[in-house]
């Protein structure tokens, strides 16, 4: 709420020589309120603006010097412009020398303190001017004087002081144009603040927040620049439970949590289709995936399951379609959710080919890029360490690592596919996706898009998003405490540096804004945690399903009773859960069976999560923020810390070293860094969520998002006054 001029009443009690500020809300020590206020001319409010508002306006302060003379002449009040800049101590001594000390009233003392307070304001004004590298100007003091006179205007008796009131009105007309013209940037922000020409969203898949703290001293490129020149939020975390790629990217792009945007997981059991579906699979027969360079991919992927528009979609809609939307990732669920339901280019990698789909269309420049620089051109290369071995933190062999086929547990890692294959095969493309060469390819695609589409030069603000997927692949295979993770971030630092340098050249430094974050974190490899004595392991979901079936078998329930166990969600066959809700004994048997599975910490049912119940339990709240009616399961299991949800049968080998998808800090905590146009650099430690990114970008671009779960990160804006959108929000 905007502050307004508050007119306090000063106590004249003779028992105190310190002024007390009284309002209808209570009494405030002036040293902690009005006297301690910071004079901020950009707010255009009085020095009293920090006093609580919302009630009727108190009396006008008598900002004047009252001198009672020994001759008994009546008290005279003079405006601050005339005498109150004179130090009050000398005024008081002068008065005392001409009259009895007893004749100096409490009002005189109050006036003295008021004048000292104004003196401090002037000192603050001078200090602020010097902080901004300039000398105080006459107009600064003129505007201060004008403000004080305006605050006293209601007390001027026009019948007794007609010339003073007329002079004040003339003064306002004379000074206001100069005050506006020479006001600091904050006061003119709505007119002068330029919107960014390009918004750049960088998502590092599986980027834990502690990676920045641990490894940033080895970075020399783009990641280092973002940390050094950006607004770095140390305490950013997802507050929900299903920490997966599709969920995180949808949250970042929409500013909403899964309970709002509906992308509850990478995939879920569809009750109507009676099968597992991915978050981007589209059953529309008119939609299909399109491969570049003559490839023919299968499937159809769009954002049709996402229940709210993305930031990029809103930007294009609210600026009359001038915005170009371009996204890249190795994963469809990342490229699509960042773009939204339609885009100028949304591109991902699948089975050795770059792919898009019907709603996004084919870009000629991408067709050309695919032919000139296909992934198979990296066949035969080797991923070797970037630094000497002594520069790496952890053991050369990561505990519990499950490397891709054809790779050993230690460097170097060749990109040659199956032994003796001789040509690129599926094994090669898996190795390529796990290597820094994939990140470099994404960077080259982004730079090509900037050049071909002239991003940052349209009438509106363009949108470019890149999700770097390789960190996630490497993290799953080798874990967070590995040479591979440390080295892939060193390589990514160089790629991001190349992209930022390209944007500096093509768009112009200061003409674009960048947001970097992660879509989720990752758990330590269980075997690695076991070396510390921690309780860690694999929560086998097929075993859990068998135990639930066995518990219901003697209770006359149809077999199978469980349709699917997908992640933490348990889906029952139609009719079973409705029956369980009225059969408390059977429901308890199911819960007991689930709790008997190794690694299960708790079990909840859907009724406990609906309507986002107020709760002191962070785990229950996290589950509630992940719950979307019609898509979420009937029961929900919570794993113990450091226990991984594993869908592989016991008799089959593990497919990864570690994973994510829990309501614990190691899966939720990610970095958030903003840099560029309109951003105030620095380190910030207040708790935020990545859902705050979209509302903040929207404010910088002058658009309004529909009600979302994120908030505007006002503290990170270099200019706190946000201009309204030119067009009405939908």
N, C-alpha and C positions, 0 to 999 in steps of 0.2 A: 504494500500500500504506500502510495506516495506520501511523504511527510508534508506538513504544512506549517506555516508560521504559527507558533504557539506563544501566547502572551502571558507570561507568568506573573504572579503576584508575589512581591517580596515582603517577607515578614518584617515588622518594625519593632519587634520585641527588644527591649533594652537589655534583656538577659543574655543576648548573644550578639557578637559583633560579626557573625558570619551569616550571610543571606541564606534563607531557606526558601526553596521554590515550592509553592503550593498549587495543586490543581485539584479538580473534582475527583481524580483517581487516587489521590493521596499526596504525600509530601516527599520530596526528593532532595537530597543533598546536592546543592548546585555544583559542588566540586566534582561530583561523579556524573553529572548530567550536562547541564548547560555549560559550565565552565570547562568541562572536559571534552566538549564537542569539537570535532574537527571541522574547520571552515572549508566547505567544498562549494566553490562558486558554480561548478557545473550542475549542481543540484538546484540552484536558483531558489534556495530556501534560506531562512535566517539561521543564525548561529544557534538558535534554540531548536533546530529541526529534529534533534534526537529525542526530544521529550515525547513520551507516549501521546498519541492522538486518539481521536475517536469520540471525544466528548465536546461539550460546549466550550467555546473559546474563553479563557480567563481574561482578566483585565489587562490593559496595555501596560508594559513595563515602563516605569519612569526612568528612561535612559537619559538622565540629565544630571547636572551638578547643582545641588541645592545649598546655598550659602546663607546662613542666618547671621546678619550683622548685629553688632552690639547696639546699634542705634535703634533696633527694634523694627526695622523695615521688614515687610512681609517676605516670605520665601519666594525666590525667583527660580523658575525652571528654564533652562536653556538647552537647546538641541545639542546633540553630540557634535554636530558639525561646527558648532561655535566654540564650545569649551571643553567638552569631555575628552578630547585628545590630550588635554593637559594632565599630567600625572596627578592623580587624586591626592597623593600625600602632600604635595606642595599647596594644593587648594585648601586642604584641611588646616595645615600649619598657618597659612595666610589668614584664614578665618579666625583661627584661635588667637592670633596675635592682635586682632582687632575687637575681640569680644570674649566674653567668658566662655571657658571650655564647656561649661554646662549647657550653653545654648546650641551646641552641635548635636543635632538629633540623630536618632537611629537611621532616619531616611538619608541623612548626609553620609553616614557610614555605608549604607547600602549602595548609594550612588558611587562611592569610592570603589567598592568591590566590583560594581558593574563596569566601571571604567577600566579597572585592571583586567577584567575579563576581555574587554574589547581590545586592550593592548596586546593580550596574548593572541587574539585572533589576527591582529596585524602582523605580529611576529610569525605566526603560522603561514600567513599569506606570503611574506617575504621568503620564508624557508621553502615553501612549495615552488615559488618562482625559481629559486636557485637550484632546486632539485631538477627542474626541467631545463636547466642550462641557460637561463636568461635572467635579466635584472627585473625587479618589480617595475611595473609601468604605472603611469599616472592613472590610466583607465582602471587598473586594478583597485586602487584606493577610491576612485570615483564611484565604481560600481558598489563597493562596500558602503560608502557614504550614502549612495542612493538607496540601498536596501534598508539601512537604518532609518532614513527619513521616511521611506514608504511604510515601515512598520509603525511609525508614529503618526502617520497621516490621520487616522481616525480620532486622535486626541486633540487635533488642532481645532480650536473654536474659530470658525470662519468670520464670525461677527467681530471678534477681538483681534484676529490676526489675518485679515483678508490678503494682505500683501505676501505674507509668508506662504499661505496656501496656494496663491497664484504662482509664486516663485517656484514652489515645489512641483506644480503641474508642468510649468515651463521646463524645469530641470529634467523631469521624466522624459518629456518629448525630445530634449536636446541630447541627453546621455544614452538613452536606450539603444539608438542605432549603433553607437560606438561600442556599447557593452556587448551587443550581439555580434558585431563584426570582429571584436577582439577576444571573444570568449574562448576558453580552451576547447580542444577538440571534443571533449565529452558533451559540451553544451550544444554543439552543432552536429552531433554524430548522425542524426537521422538524415541530414542533408548531404554530409560529406562522406559517410562511410560507404565505401564501394563494396558491392557484393563480389565474392570470388568468381572468377571466370570459369574455374574448374574445381570440382570436388573430387578428391582422390581417396578412395577407401582401400586400405591394405589390411587384409586379414591373414595372419599367420596361423594356419591350422595347428592346433595343439600347442600353442605358445603359452607356456606357464609364465606367471609374473616373475618368478624368481630367476628365470633365465636372463632377464635384463640386469638384475643385480649381480649375478654371478659372472656373466660373460661380456658385459659391455666394455670392459677395459681392453678387450682384445679386438674390438670393432674399430674400424677406421673409415667406414663409408656411410651409407644411408641410415642404418639403424643408429649409429653414433650421432649423426646429425639430428635425427628425430629426438633423441634423448637430450642432446645439448641445447637445441634450439626450440624444442616444443614444450607443451604443457604435459608433464608426465604425472599421471595419476597412479600412485603406488597401491592404493587399496580398492581396486576394481574387481568385482566378483559377480558371477551369475547367482541369483538367489533361488533358482529352481533346481530340481533333482536330475532331470534327464539331460545331462551335459554331453550332447552329441553335436556332430557337424551341422546337420540340417537345422537343428534347434538354435544353435548359436548364431549361424549366419542369418536366419530369419529374425532373430531378436535384434541383431545389430542393424539390419536393414530397415526394420519397421519401427523400432523403439518400443516394442511390445514383448511381453513374455508369452510362452507357449499356451498358457491358459487363454490368451487373447488371439494370437496369430494362428493357432491351430497346428503348427508343425511340431508335434510332440516328440518325435524321434526320427531317426533315419528311415525307419519303417515301422509299420504297425499292422495288427490284424484287422482287416476290413470285414465287418460283420455282414455287410450286404454282398460283397463279392466272395466272402467266405475263403479268403486267402490273405497271405502277407503281401502288403503293397509297400513300395518305397514312397518317400515323401513327395517325389516329383513325378511319379508315374501317372500318365493321363490315359484314361480308357476311351477317350474320344477317337473314333475311327478316322476322323479327318486330320488328326494330328500325327505327325511322325518325325523321327529324328533324321537329320540330314548330315551326311558326312562330306568333309572337304577332300579335295584332291582325288575324286572318283571313288571314295569309299562308300559302303552301304551299311551303316550301323542299324542295329535292331532297336525296337522300343520306341516310346514316345514320352518325352519328359517336358513338363511345363510347371508353372507355379499355380496351377488351378486349385490345389488343395490349401494354399495360403489364404487365410481368411481376411487379411487386411492388406492394403496397398503398401508397397515399399516406399522408402523416402525418395528414391529415384523416380518412381511413378508419380508421386505427388509433385515433385519438382517439375516434371515435364507437363503435367496437367495444369498446374497453377501458373505456369509461365507461358501458356499458349502454345505448347508443343515445340518451343525453340530448343529445349534441352536434348542432347544426344546421350543415350545410355549405353555404355559398353562395359562388359564384365568378362573376366577370364578366370579359369580355375582348371585343375585336373579333374575336379569332381562336378558332376551335374548339379548335385544338391547345394553346392556353394555358388556356382555361377548363376544359377536360376534364382535362388532366393535373394541374392544381392541385387539382381536386375528387377525382379517382379514379374508381372504377368505379360508385359511386352517390353521389348528393348530394340535398340538399333543393332546390337550384337551381343549375344550371350553364348560363350564358347567354352567347351570342356573337352576332356580327353577320354577316349574309350576304345579299348582294344587296338591300340596302335594308331588311332585316327583322331583328328580334331573334329568335334561334332557340335551342331546346333540343332534347333528344331523349328517347326513351322511358325510359331508366333514371333520368332526372333529374326528369321530370314538369313540369307547368305550375303556376306560382304565380299566384293571382288578383291579387296586388298588382302583379306585373309586367305582366299583361294591362292593368290599369288605367293603369299608367305609360306603356305603349306607346301607348295611345290618347290620353292627355293630352299627352304630350311626344314625339311621333315625330321621328326624325331629319329628316324633310322640313320640319319647322318652322324649320330653320336655312337653308332655301333663300333665296338672295338676300343673305345676310350676307357680310362681307368680313373676311378675316384680315389685319390690319395690324400693323405693328411696335408693341410695347408700350412701347419706350423710344426716345429720340432716336437717330438713326443713329450718332452719335459714340460711343454706348455699346456698339456691337457690334465684335467682335474682328476679323472677317475681311472679305474683299472682298465687296461687295454681290452680285456675280455669282460663284457658286461654280463653279470649274473642273470641267468634265465633268458638270455637273448635268443630270438628265433629269426635268424637272418633269411632273406629271400633265397630261393633256389639259386645255386651257383656261386653263392658268397660264403666266405668263412666268417668266423667271429671277429676277426681282426682285419685292419687295413693292410693292403689296398683292396678295393672292391672293383673287379673288372665288369664291363658291360659287354658280355659276349654271349648271353643266352645260355642255353644248355651246352654242355661240353661238346665241342665238335660240330655244332649246328651249322656254323659258317654263315648264316644269314639271320637277320632279325626275326625272332619268334616271340611268343607270348612271354617266355621267361625273360627275354631281353627287355621287353616293354615294362615288365614289373621291376626289373633292376633300374631301368631308366627313371621310372617314377620315384624310386627310392634314392635317386642321386641328385646332386646340385644342378645337373644339366637340365632337369625339368624346370627348376626355378628360373634358370637363365632363359629357357624358351618362353615362359610366361612373361618375363620382363621384356623380351624382344617383341612379343605380340602387343603388349601395352604401348611400347614406344612406336610401333608401326601404326597403331590405331590413332595415336596423337598426331602423327604426320599425315596419314591418309584422310582422316575425318576432320583435321584441323581443330581438334578439341581445344577448348578454351578461347575460341575466336567467334563463337556464335552470339546471337543477340541475348540468349539466356545463359544460364550456368550449366555447363556440361558435367557429366558424371562418369568417372572411370573407376572401376573396382577390380582388384586382383586378389585372389585368394591363393596363397602359396601353400600347396598341399603336402609338399615333401617332408616338412618337419613332422607332420602327423604320421606319415608312413614310416619314417625312420624311428619315431618315438614308439610306435607299436612294436616294431621289430626288435629294437635294441634297448628301449627304456630311456628314461630321462637322465640317468647317470651313466652316460656312455660317451666315448670319443666321437661317435657318429653325430649325436645331437650337438655337441659343442662345435664340431667342424661344419655341419650344415648351416649353422647360424653365422659362422664366419663367412661362408660363401654367400649366404643370403644378404648379409650386410653389404657386400660388394654389388649385388644385383639391385638392391634398393637404392644404393648410391648412384648407380648408372641411370635408373629411372628418374630420380630426383634431378640429376644434372640435365637430363633430356628435357624435363619439364621447365627447368630454369631457362633453358635456351629457347624452347618453342612457345611456352606460355608466358614466361616471365616470373622471376622470383618475386613473391609477394602477391601474385595474381591468382594463386591457387591455395587451397587448404587441404591438408592431409590428415586423415585419421587412421591410426594403426592400433590393432587389438588382436586378440586371439578368440577363437570360437569356443574353446574349452581348454582345460588343462589335461593332466594325465597322472595316473597313479604310479607309484614306484613298482618295479617288477617284484612280485611276491617273494621269490627266492632271495632277492636282494634285501628285502625287509626282514626276512627270517634270520639273516645273519646278525641282525641287531637284537634278536630275541622277541621281535614283535609277532603278534598273532596275525598271520597273513596266509592267503591261499586262494584257491579257485572255488567259486560257488557254481557247482555243476547244475545248470538249469534242466537238462533232461532227467537227472535223478530227482530233482524237486518235483517235476511233473508226475513222475511215476509214484512218488509218495502220496501226492494228493489223490491220484486215481485210486490207489490202494485204500486210502482212508474212506472214500465214498462208495467203494464196491459193496460192502455189506449193508449199506444204508439205502439200497434200492434206487440208486441213481444210474442213469443211462451211462453206458461206457462206449467210447471215451467221454468223460465229463468235461475235460479240458480241451478247448479248441487250439490254444497256443500259449506258450510262455515266451514272450518277446521282451528281452531285457528285464526290467523290473515289473512289467505288466503281465498279469495272468488273465487270460480270456477264457470264459466258460462257454460251452455249447449253449445255443439259445434255449432258454427256459430253465437251465440249471441254476444260474445265479438268482433268478427270481424266487425259485424254490428255497434256496439256501437262506435267503433273507427272512423267511418265515420258519426256518428249521434251525433253531439256535444250536442244537446238539451237533448237527451236521456241519454247521459253519465253524463251530469250535474245533471239530475234528480236522477240518481243512487247515485251520490256522495252526493247530498243534503239529500237523504233519509238515507244514512249511517251516515252522520254527525248529523242527528237528533236523533240518538240512544244515550241514556244516556251512558256516559263513553268513547265515541269515540273522540279522539283528532285530527286525521288527516286521510286522505284517499289518497293513491297513486295508480297509475296504472303501469303495467309491463314496459312500455316504459321508465318510469322514472328511472328504476333500472337496465336496461340492460347495459352491458359493464362497470359496476362499475363506474358510473360518479363521477368526482371530485366535491365535494360539501363541503360547510362549515357546513352543517347540520349534526350533529352526528347521528340523527335518520334516515335520508335518507341514510347515508352511512351504518348504521347498517342493514337497509333493503336490500341495494344492496349486502352486503356481505352474506346475507341469500338467495339471489335469484339464482335459478338454472333452466335454461330453460327447459321446458317440464314437470317439476315437480311442480314448484311454481305456485301460483294462478294467476288470471288475475288482481284482485284488492287486495290491502293490507290495512288493517285498523291498526291504531296505537291507543292503549288505553291510556287514561289519566293515569298519575301516581297514583298508589294505586287502580286502577280499574282492576279487574280480568276478563279474558276471560272465560265465563261460557257457556258450551254447553248444560246444563240441561234446560229443559222447565221450565217456571215459576211455573207451577202447581206441579212440582216435587221437593222434598227436595234436598238441596245441598248434594253433595257426598264428599266434602272436605272443610276444613276450609280456606285454601289458596292455591296458586299455583305460577307459574312462567310463562315464555314465553313472555317477554317484552324487549324493548331496554333500560331499566332503570338500574341504578347502583345496586340496590338491587338484581337484577336477574343476573347481569353480573360479579360482583366482587367476586372473589374466591381466596383462598390461593394457592400459589405455593411454595413448599419446596423441595429442593434437598439435599440429604445427602449420604455420602459414598465415594467410590472410585473416585478420580479425582475432588471432589467438594471442593470449598473454603467456609468454614462456615462464617456466618455473616448475617446481616440484610440489605436488598437491597430495595431501594425506587423508582427506576426508573420504568416507566410504561412498562409492558410486557403483553403477552397473554399466555394462556395455550398452544397455538399452537407452542410456543417456546420450549416446553418440548421435542418433538420428534427430532428436529434438534440437540438439545444439547446432548441427549442420543446417537444419531447417531455419533456425533463427538467423544464422549467418547469411542464408540465401533469401531471407525475407518471405518465407512461406510458412504456412500453418499446417501442422499435422492434425489429424483427427485425434481425439483423446487416446493417449497411449500410456504405458506404464513408466517410461523413462521421463527424466526431467531435463531442463535446460541447464547446462553446466556454466552458469553465469559467471562463476568465479574465474573461469579460464578465458573469458572474452576480454580482449584488449580494450574494447569499447563497450561499456555496459549498456548503452542505449541501443535497443534493437529496433530497426525500422520495420514497419508493418508491411505485409505483402501488397503488391500492386493489384493483384486480383483476389477476389473472394475465394476462401478455401471452400472445398466441396462440402 
